[in-house]
């Protein structure tokens, strides 16, 4: 993995985590928390879209949408478990 790819991966993870945190909770979780939520969310989103048979185009926007949807699902599950 090149340095540019790694930085892009981390940037998408941070942005997706922040967006999901803002949508689901009302605020973000800090830079590292947002990255962790976004990266895990990207995996969850990829699995979820694959389960539904949805193919998201690759690229920045597709990766971001997949990561935000997955991170939002992840946060919703965590919220339910906490109750």
Buried (B, 14 or more C-beta within 10 A) or exposed (E): EEEEEEEBBBBBBBBBBBBBBEEBEEEBBEEEBBBBBBBBBBBBBBEBBEEEEEEBEEEEEEBBBBBBBBBBBBBEEEEEEEE
